[in-house]
Amino acid sequence: MTAGTESFADDFLTGTGLSGYREALTLAATWAGTELADPARPGVVAGYVELAETVGKIDLDNMAGIGLPRALGEAVSLLSGRSAVVTHPGYLAHLHCPPTVSSLAAEILVCAFNQSLDSFDQAPAATAVEQKVIGDLCATLGYGDGADGTFTSGGTQSNLQALMMARDLFARARFGSDLPAGLPVEAGSWRVLCTRQTHFSVRQALRILGLPGAVVEVPTDTAGRMRIDGLIDCVDRAVEAGTPIMALVLTAGTTDFGAIDPLPEAIAIAGEHDIWTHVDACAGGCLAFSENRRHLLRGIEMADSVAVDFHKLLFQAISCSALLVRRSESFEILADHADYLNPLQDSAEDVVNLVGKSLQTTRRFDALKVFVTLRALGRRRVGEMIDATCAAAAAAAGAVPDHPGLALVAPVATNTVVVRWQHPDLSEAECDDVNQAIRMALADSGRAVLGRSRAGGSQALKLTFVNPLVGPEAAADVIATISEEGQRILRARGREFTNA
């Protein structure tokens, strides 16, 4: 170390910086634990202007710095009371889970070792660990020995990559070559089948891939599931018209209702017509870890690709997701070589470079969090946690009939409950306004942070149970709170419930 750089040592994880590192971790863990162990409220849903003003007063152009302890304390004070508190039992707005202690501990290792999963020499052991986790995940979903996968930043990236592979493989099969010169004119007629409940990232991905008009919506039933008769009709009409179908996108856990499309029937139909099938199982894929609920994913093992988020129902710290494929050779369509990362001669060496399987170059070692969690807790305990979230949702749904003015918008399939407050003497618009007022009032008072949905064109309240600490009684209490708040708002507006 040269004389001019010695003063930097304390700012890194070195021999002389080790004590400072330990002190910083202790401070961060203590303050985070103090704030999150017994939070007073689940979060806020409005107030950006005030937050921006508070943050705007902090000087990032301070030449001398204020020191790490003060900087950490300042950060905690900014986050305190102004964050979504995913550990609070009243936080039910999104698929945004409380991470397990095992995941948080593994995150420290991920950050400290700072491996990049693009080339072997940047992440030797991490490469082997990720491949091990991917293999086990593929087996958990029912894939055979030829399956493979890659960790991603989330479902949006997974869906984009899956559709990119589907597009390029489709083009290769149709034209006998890849797409070095861009999409052919004929690509304007290529179609992708999905439903209105399909995640918006699928349409976004198709725009990125140069196929903005590709979506054909397959009708759904009242539960938000793809209708098989509708799928057959869409396929038959496309065949009759000579319209090429590039892919079928199914969902295992829609963001609106948590619905799971009829996977085996839909995938079998796609298979008859040689259509690539991708399952967006970001919300529900981890049900495969539950002995009691894995049957809900029956047929997923026949899909060509599957997206799964572990920062949802596997209780991992963000980000932690994967794209899995039934045939490892599917990744070959993306393969490219960079002399500084994965030169061709590496294939003759005892080297595995993962960059060819991902849209990312620099990529986090998120697989370690899944590895540590499964080793630490075991599959049985993880499965029980998943079952607990579904049991809470079932309890919430079961409580709805006990409260006047509340109605289930759709049957509860997994861990999502959508309810609508309504009154026979109010218009649809007035009921919409009350539903929004309920959501704001519960958040402002610190009782609950709920999500929202527009079901059938009407405003509804969405409760997403991803916290295993929320028991059936607490879940039912939230339903009662929604009903009580609706009646309070009604009385404040000079109305009363007159129906039983």
C-alpha positions as CSV (number, residue, x, y, z in Angstrom):
1,M,0.0,0.0,0.0
2,T,1.4,3.3,-1.0
3,A,1.7,6.2,1.5
4,G,-0.9,8.2,-0.4
5,T,-3.6,5.5,0.0
6,E,-3.0,4.4,3.6
7,S,-5.7,6.8,4.8
8,F,-8.3,5.0,2.8
9,A,-7.9,1.7,4.6
10,D,-10.4,2.5,7.4
11,D,-13.1,3.1,4.8
12,F,-13.0,-0.5,3.5
13,L,-13.2,-4.0,4.9
14,T,-9.5,-4.4,5.6
15,G,-7.5,-5.3,8.7
16,T,-7.6,-1.8,9.9
17,G,-11.1,-1.2,8.8
18,L,-12.6,-4.3,10.4
19,S,-13.4,-2.7,13.8
20,G,-15.2,0.2,12.0
21,Y,-17.1,-2.3,9.9
22,R,-18.3,-4.2,12.9
23,E,-19.3,-1.0,14.7
24,A,-21.2,0.1,11.7
25,L,-23.1,-3.2,11.3
26,T,-23.9,-3.1,15.0
27,L,-25.2,0.4,14.8
28,A,-27.2,-0.3,11.7
29,A,-28.7,-3.5,13.1
30,T,-29.5,-1.9,16.5
31,W,-31.2,1.1,15.0
32,A,-33.1,-0.9,12.3
33,G,-34.1,-3.5,15.0
34,T,-35.4,-0.7,17.3
35,E,-37.5,0.8,14.5
36,L,-38.8,-2.4,13.0
37,A,-39.1,-4.8,16.0
38,D,-42.3,-3.2,17.3
39,P,-43.4,-0.6,14.8
40,A,-46.1,1.9,15.7
41,R,-47.7,2.1,12.3
42,P,-47.5,0.3,9.0
43,G,-46.6,3.2,6.8
44,V,-48.0,6.2,4.9
45,V,-49.7,6.5,1.5
46,A,-49.4,10.2,0.8
47,G,-47.2,13.2,1.6
48,Y,-44.4,13.3,-0.9
49,V,-44.0,17.1,-0.8
50,E,-43.2,17.2,2.8
51,L,-40.8,14.3,2.5
52,A,-39.0,15.9,-0.4
53,E,-38.6,19.1,1.5
54,T,-37.1,17.2,4.5
55,V,-34.7,15.3,2.4
56,G,-33.8,18.3,0.3
57,K,-32.4,20.1,3.3
58,I,-29.6,17.5,3.6
59,D,-26.3,18.6,2.1
60,L,-24.7,15.9,-0.1
61,D,-22.0,18.4,-1.2
62,N,-20.4,18.4,2.3
63,M,-16.7,18.3,1.6
64,A,-15.6,17.0,5.0
65,G,-18.4,14.5,5.7
66,I,-20.1,13.9,9.0
67,G,-18.8,10.5,9.8
68,L,-20.4,7.1,9.5
69,P,-22.2,6.9,12.8
70,R,-23.9,10.3,12.3
71,A,-24.7,9.5,8.7
72,L,-26.3,6.2,9.7
73,G,-28.3,7.9,12.4
74,E,-29.4,10.6,10.0
75,A,-30.6,7.9,7.5
76,V,-32.5,6.0,10.2
77,S,-34.2,9.2,11.3
78,L,-35.3,9.9,7.7
79,L,-36.7,6.4,7.3
80,S,-38.3,6.2,10.7
81,G,-42.1,6.8,10.5
82,R,-41.8,7.5,6.8
83,S,-41.4,4.0,5.3
84,A,-43.5,1.1,4.4
85,V,-43.0,-1.1,7.5
86,V,-43.3,-4.6,6.0
87,T,-43.0,-6.2,9.5
88,H,-46.2,-4.5,10.7
89,P,-49.2,-6.8,10.7
90,G,-51.3,-3.9,9.2
91,Y,-49.1,-3.7,6.1
92,L,-51.2,-5.5,3.6
93,A,-50.8,-3.3,0.5
94,H,-48.4,-5.2,-1.8
95,L,-46.5,-8.4,-2.3
96,H,-43.8,-6.8,-0.2
97,C,-42.8,-9.3,2.5
98,P,-40.9,-9.1,5.8
99,P,-37.5,-10.8,5.1
100,T,-36.4,-13.6,7.4
101,V,-33.4,-13.1,9.7
102,S,-31.6,-15.7,7.7
103,S,-32.1,-13.6,4.5
104,L,-30.9,-10.4,6.2
105,A,-27.8,-12.2,7.5
106,A,-27.1,-13.6,4.1
107,E,-27.5,-10.2,2.6
108,I,-24.5,-9.0,4.7
109,L,-22.4,-11.7,3.1
110,V,-23.7,-10.8,-0.3
111,C,-22.8,-7.2,0.1
112,A,-19.5,-7.8,1.9
113,F,-18.1,-10.4,-0.6
114,N,-19.6,-8.3,-3.5
115,Q,-19.3,-11.1,-6.1
116,S,-20.5,-10.5,-9.6
117,L,-22.2,-13.4,-11.2
118,D,-21.2,-12.8,-14.8
119,S,-17.8,-14.4,-15.1
120,F,-16.3,-17.3,-13.1
121,D,-13.2,-15.3,-12.0
122,Q,-15.4,-12.7,-10.4
123,A,-17.5,-15.3,-8.4
124,P,-16.0,-18.8,-8.3
125,A,-17.9,-20.3,-5.3
126,A,-20.9,-18.0,-5.9
127,T,-21.2,-19.5,-9.4
128,A,-21.4,-23.0,-8.0
129,V,-23.8,-22.0,-5.3
130,E,-26.2,-20.3,-7.7
131,Q,-26.1,-23.3,-10.0
132,K,-26.9,-25.6,-7.0
133,V,-29.8,-23.4,-6.0
134,I,-31.1,-23.1,-9.6
135,G,-31.0,-26.9,-9.9
136,D,-33.0,-27.4,-6.7
137,L,-35.5,-24.8,-7.6
138,C,-36.1,-26.4,-11.0
139,A,-36.6,-29.8,-9.2
140,T,-39.0,-28.1,-6.8
141,L,-41.2,-26.9,-9.7
142,G,-41.1,-30.4,-11.3
143,Y,-38.6,-29.7,-14.1
144,G,-36.4,-32.5,-15.2
145,D,-32.6,-32.8,-15.4
146,G,-32.3,-30.7,-18.6
147,A,-33.7,-27.6,-16.9
148,D,-31.7,-24.5,-16.0
149,G,-32.2,-20.9,-14.8
150,T,-30.7,-17.6,-13.8
151,F,-31.3,-15.2,-10.9
152,T,-32.8,-11.9,-11.9
153,S,-33.6,-8.6,-10.3
154,G,-37.4,-9.4,-10.4
155,G,-40.3,-10.4,-12.4
156,T,-40.1,-7.6,-14.8
157,Q,-36.6,-8.7,-15.9
158,S,-37.7,-12.3,-15.9
159,N,-40.7,-11.7,-18.1
160,L,-38.7,-9.6,-20.5
161,Q,-36.0,-12.2,-20.9
162,A,-38.5,-15.1,-21.3
163,L,-40.3,-13.2,-24.1
164,M,-37.0,-12.3,-25.7
165,M,-36.1,-15.9,-25.9
166,A,-39.6,-16.8,-27.1
167,R,-39.3,-14.2,-29.9
168,D,-35.8,-15.2,-31.0
169,L,-36.5,-18.9,-31.0
170,F,-39.7,-18.3,-32.9
171,A,-37.8,-16.2,-35.5
172,R,-35.1,-18.9,-35.8
173,A,-37.7,-21.6,-36.3
174,R,-39.7,-19.6,-38.8
175,F,-36.9,-18.1,-40.8
176,G,-34.0,-20.5,-40.1
177,S,-31.8,-17.8,-38.8
178,D,-31.4,-15.3,-35.9
179,L,-32.3,-11.6,-36.0
180,P,-28.9,-9.8,-36.6
181,A,-30.6,-7.1,-38.8
182,G,-33.6,-6.6,-36.5
183,L,-37.2,-7.7,-36.8
184,P,-38.5,-8.6,-40.2
185,V,-41.6,-6.9,-41.6
186,E,-43.6,-10.0,-40.8
187,A,-43.1,-9.5,-37.1
188,G,-46.0,-7.0,-37.1
189,S,-48.3,-10.0,-37.3
190,W,-46.8,-12.0,-34.5
191,R,-49.1,-12.4,-31.5
192,V,-48.8,-13.2,-27.8
193,L,-51.8,-14.6,-25.9
194,C,-52.5,-13.5,-22.3
195,T,-55.3,-12.0,-20.2
196,R,-56.2,-8.6,-19.0
197,Q,-55.0,-9.7,-15.6
198,T,-51.5,-10.4,-16.9
199,H,-48.9,-8.2,-15.3
200,F,-48.2,-5.0,-17.1
201,S,-44.5,-5.9,-17.5
202,V,-45.5,-8.3,-20.2
203,R,-46.9,-5.5,-22.4
204,Q,-44.0,-3.4,-21.5
205,A,-41.6,-6.1,-22.5
206,L,-43.3,-6.5,-25.9
207,R,-42.8,-2.8,-26.5
208,I,-39.1,-3.1,-25.7
209,L,-38.9,-6.1,-28.1
210,G,-40.4,-4.2,-31.0
211,L,-43.8,-5.9,-30.8
212,P,-46.1,-3.3,-29.2
213,G,-49.3,-4.6,-30.9
214,A,-48.7,-8.3,-30.2
215,V,-51.0,-8.8,-27.3
216,V,-54.3,-10.7,-27.8
217,E,-56.4,-10.8,-24.7
218,V,-57.9,-14.1,-23.8
219,P,-61.1,-13.8,-21.7
220,T,-61.2,-14.7,-18.0
221,D,-63.8,-16.1,-15.7
222,T,-65.2,-14.3,-12.6
223,A,-62.2,-15.4,-10.6
224,G,-59.8,-13.7,-13.0
225,R,-58.5,-17.0,-14.5
226,M,-58.0,-17.6,-18.2
227,R,-60.9,-19.3,-19.8
228,I,-59.9,-22.4,-21.7
229,D,-62.7,-22.1,-24.2
230,G,-61.6,-18.5,-24.8
231,L,-58.0,-19.7,-25.3
232,I,-59.1,-22.4,-27.8
233,D,-61.1,-19.8,-29.7
234,C,-58.2,-17.4,-29.9
235,V,-55.9,-20.1,-31.1
236,D,-58.4,-21.4,-33.6
237,R,-59.1,-18.0,-35.0
238,A,-55.3,-17.3,-35.3
239,V,-54.8,-20.6,-37.1
240,E,-57.7,-20.0,-39.5
241,A,-56.3,-16.5,-40.3
242,G,-52.8,-17.7,-40.6
243,T,-51.7,-15.4,-37.7
244,P,-48.6,-16.7,-36.0
245,I,-48.7,-17.0,-32.2
246,M,-45.3,-16.4,-30.7
247,A,-46.1,-17.1,-27.1
248,L,-48.7,-17.8,-24.5
249,V,-48.3,-16.1,-21.1
250,L,-50.0,-17.6,-18.1
251,T,-50.1,-16.3,-14.6
252,A,-49.8,-18.1,-11.3
253,G,-51.0,-15.5,-8.9
254,T,-52.4,-12.4,-10.5
255,T,-51.7,-9.0,-8.9
256,D,-55.4,-8.3,-8.7
257,F,-56.9,-11.4,-7.3
258,G,-54.0,-13.9,-6.8
259,A,-55.7,-16.1,-9.3
260,I,-53.9,-19.0,-11.0
261,D,-54.7,-19.7,-14.6
262,P,-55.6,-23.4,-15.5
263,L,-52.0,-24.3,-16.2
264,P,-52.1,-27.9,-17.4
265,E,-55.0,-27.4,-19.8
266,A,-53.6,-24.2,-21.2
267,I,-50.1,-25.5,-21.6
268,A,-51.3,-28.6,-23.3
269,I,-53.2,-26.5,-25.9
270,A,-50.1,-24.4,-26.5
271,G,-48.0,-27.6,-26.9
272,E,-50.3,-28.9,-29.6
273,H,-49.5,-25.8,-31.6
274,D,-45.8,-25.6,-30.7
275,I,-46.3,-22.3,-28.9
276,W,-43.8,-21.2,-26.3
277,T,-45.5,-21.0,-22.9
278,H,-44.2,-18.7,-20.2
279,V,-45.7,-18.7,-16.7
280,D,-45.4,-15.5,-14.6
281,A,-45.4,-17.2,-11.2
282,C,-43.7,-14.3,-9.4
283,A,-46.6,-14.1,-6.9
284,G,-47.5,-17.7,-6.6
285,G,-44.4,-19.7,-7.6
286,C,-43.2,-20.3,-4.1
287,L,-46.4,-22.2,-3.3
288,A,-44.3,-25.1,-4.7
289,F,-42.5,-25.1,-1.3
290,S,-45.8,-25.9,0.5
291,E,-46.9,-29.5,0.7
292,N,-50.4,-28.3,1.2
293,R,-50.6,-25.9,-1.7
294,R,-48.1,-27.0,-4.3
295,H,-51.0,-28.8,-6.1
296,L,-52.2,-25.3,-7.2
297,L,-49.2,-25.2,-9.5
298,R,-50.0,-28.5,-11.2
299,G,-48.8,-28.5,-14.8
300,I,-46.3,-25.7,-14.3
301,E,-43.5,-28.2,-15.0
302,M,-44.7,-28.4,-18.7
303,A,-44.1,-24.6,-19.3
304,D,-41.1,-23.6,-21.3
305,S,-40.2,-20.9,-18.8
306,V,-41.3,-19.7,-15.4
307,A,-40.6,-16.5,-13.5
308,V,-40.5,-16.8,-9.6
309,D,-40.0,-14.0,-7.1
310,F,-38.4,-15.1,-3.8
311,H,-38.8,-11.6,-2.4
312,K,-42.5,-12.3,-2.2
313,L,-43.6,-15.6,-0.8
314,L,-40.2,-16.9,0.2
315,F,-39.6,-14.0,2.5
316,Q,-36.3,-12.8,1.0
317,A,-34.8,-9.3,1.1
318,I,-35.2,-7.4,-2.2
319,S,-34.0,-8.3,-4.8
320,C,-34.3,-12.0,-5.2
321,S,-35.9,-13.6,-8.2
322,A,-35.3,-16.2,-10.9
323,L,-36.2,-17.2,-14.5
324,L,-36.2,-20.9,-14.9
325,V,-36.4,-22.8,-18.2
326,R,-37.4,-26.4,-19.0
327,R,-34.6,-26.9,-21.5
328,S,-31.2,-25.4,-20.8
329,E,-30.5,-25.0,-24.5
330,S,-33.1,-22.3,-24.6
331,F,-30.5,-19.9,-23.2
332,E,-28.2,-20.5,-26.2
333,I,-30.3,-18.1,-28.3
334,L,-29.0,-15.3,-26.0
335,A,-25.4,-16.5,-25.9
336,D,-22.6,-14.0,-26.9
337,H,-19.0,-13.7,-26.1
338,A,-16.8,-10.9,-24.8
339,D,-13.1,-11.5,-24.7
340,Y,-12.8,-9.9,-21.3
341,L,-15.6,-12.0,-19.7
342,N,-16.4,-15.3,-21.4
343,P,-13.9,-15.9,-24.3
344,L,-14.5,-19.0,-26.4
345,Q,-11.4,-20.7,-25.0
346,D,-13.0,-20.8,-21.6
347,S,-15.3,-23.6,-22.8
348,A,-12.2,-25.9,-22.9
349,E,-11.3,-25.0,-19.3
350,D,-12.8,-25.9,-15.9
351,V,-14.7,-22.6,-16.0
352,V,-18.5,-21.7,-16.0
353,N,-19.4,-18.2,-17.0
354,L,-23.0,-17.3,-16.3
355,V,-23.2,-14.1,-18.3
356,G,-24.6,-15.9,-21.3
357,K,-27.8,-16.8,-19.4
358,S,-28.7,-13.3,-18.3
359,L,-29.6,-9.9,-19.6
360,Q,-27.4,-8.4,-16.9
361,T,-23.7,-8.3,-16.8
362,T,-22.8,-7.3,-13.3
363,R,-25.3,-9.3,-11.2
364,R,-25.8,-9.8,-7.5
365,F,-25.2,-13.0,-5.6
366,D,-28.9,-13.1,-4.5
367,A,-29.0,-16.9,-4.7
368,L,-27.0,-17.0,-1.4
369,K,-30.1,-15.7,0.4
370,V,-32.2,-18.6,-0.8
371,F,-29.4,-21.0,-0.1
372,V,-29.0,-19.8,3.5
373,T,-32.7,-19.6,4.2
374,L,-33.4,-23.1,3.1
375,R,-30.4,-24.5,4.9
376,A,-31.2,-22.6,8.1
377,L,-35.0,-23.0,8.3
378,G,-35.6,-26.1,6.2
379,R,-38.4,-26.6,3.7
380,R,-41.0,-27.7,6.2
381,R,-40.8,-24.4,8.1
382,V,-40.7,-22.3,5.0
383,G,-43.8,-24.2,3.7
384,E,-45.5,-23.6,7.0
385,M,-44.9,-19.9,6.7
386,I,-46.4,-19.9,3.2
387,D,-49.4,-21.8,4.5
388,A,-49.8,-19.2,7.3
389,T,-50.2,-16.4,4.8
390,C,-52.9,-18.3,2.9
391,A,-54.7,-19.2,6.1
392,A,-54.8,-15.5,7.0
393,A,-56.3,-14.7,3.6
394,A,-58.9,-17.4,4.0
395,A,-59.8,-16.1,7.5
396,A,-60.2,-12.6,6.1
397,A,-62.4,-13.8,3.3
398,G,-64.5,-15.8,5.7
399,A,-65.1,-12.7,7.9
400,V,-66.5,-10.6,5.0
401,P,-70.1,-12.0,5.1
402,D,-70.3,-10.9,8.8
403,H,-70.1,-7.3,8.0
404,P,-72.8,-5.2,6.2
405,G,-71.6,-3.3,3.2
406,L,-68.6,-5.5,2.4
407,A,-68.5,-8.0,-0.5
408,L,-65.8,-10.2,-1.9
409,V,-64.9,-9.2,-5.4
410,A,-63.5,-12.6,-6.3
411,P,-62.9,-16.0,-4.7
412,V,-59.7,-16.2,-2.7
413,A,-57.3,-18.5,-4.5
414,T,-54.0,-17.9,-2.6
415,N,-53.1,-15.0,-0.3
416,T,-54.9,-12.1,-1.8
417,V,-58.3,-10.8,-0.7
418,V,-60.2,-8.1,-2.6
419,V,-63.2,-6.5,-1.0
420,R,-65.5,-3.7,-1.9
421,W,-67.5,-1.5,0.4
422,Q,-70.9,-0.7,-1.0
423,H,-74.2,0.8,-0.1
424,P,-77.5,0.4,-1.9
425,D,-78.4,4.0,-1.7
426,L,-75.2,5.3,-3.1
427,S,-74.1,5.5,-6.7
428,E,-71.1,3.5,-7.9
429,A,-69.0,6.7,-8.0
430,E,-70.0,7.5,-4.4
431,C,-69.1,4.0,-3.3
432,D,-65.7,4.4,-5.1
433,D,-65.1,7.5,-3.1
434,V,-65.9,5.8,0.2
435,N,-63.5,2.9,-0.6
436,Q,-60.7,5.3,-1.3
437,A,-61.6,7.3,1.9
438,I,-61.4,4.0,3.9
439,R,-58.0,3.3,2.6
440,M,-56.7,6.8,3.4
441,A,-58.3,6.9,6.8
442,L,-56.8,3.5,7.9
443,A,-53.3,4.6,6.7
444,D,-53.5,8.1,8.3
445,S,-54.6,6.6,11.6
446,G,-51.8,3.9,11.5
447,R,-54.2,1.0,11.6
448,A,-53.5,-0.5,8.2
449,V,-52.0,0.1,4.8
450,L,-54.2,-1.5,2.2
451,G,-53.8,-1.9,-1.6
452,R,-56.3,-1.0,-4.2
453,S,-57.8,-2.5,-7.2
454,R,-60.3,-1.7,-9.9
455,A,-62.5,-4.7,-10.3
456,G,-65.1,-4.5,-13.0
457,G,-64.4,-0.8,-13.3
458,S,-65.1,-0.2,-9.6
459,Q,-62.7,0.8,-6.8
460,A,-61.9,-2.0,-4.4
461,L,-59.6,-2.7,-1.5
462,K,-56.9,-5.3,-1.8
463,L,-55.4,-7.1,1.2
464,T,-52.2,-9.1,0.4
465,F,-51.1,-11.4,3.1
466,V,-47.3,-12.0,2.9
467,N,-46.5,-11.8,6.6
468,P,-46.6,-15.1,8.3
469,L,-47.0,-13.3,11.7
470,V,-50.5,-12.2,10.7
471,G,-52.8,-14.9,12.1
472,P,-56.4,-15.6,11.2
473,E,-57.8,-13.6,14.0
474,A,-55.8,-10.5,13.1
475,A,-56.8,-10.9,9.5
476,A,-60.5,-11.1,10.4
477,D,-60.0,-8.0,12.6
478,V,-58.8,-6.0,9.5
479,I,-62.0,-6.8,7.7
480,A,-64.0,-5.6,10.7
481,T,-61.9,-2.4,10.8
482,I,-62.7,-1.8,7.1
483,S,-66.4,-2.2,7.8
484,E,-66.4,0.0,10.8
485,E,-64.5,2.7,9.0
486,G,-67.0,2.6,6.1
487,Q,-69.9,3.0,8.5
488,R,-68.2,5.9,10.3
489,I,-67.7,7.6,7.0
490,L,-71.3,6.9,6.0
491,R,-72.5,8.4,9.3
492,A,-70.3,11.5,8.8
493,R,-72.0,12.0,5.5
494,G,-75.4,11.8,7.1
495,R,-76.3,8.2,6.1
496,E,-76.9,5.0,7.9
497,F,-77.1,1.3,7.0
498,T,-80.7,0.3,6.9
499,N,-80.2,-3.2,5.4
500,A,-79.2,-6.2,7.4
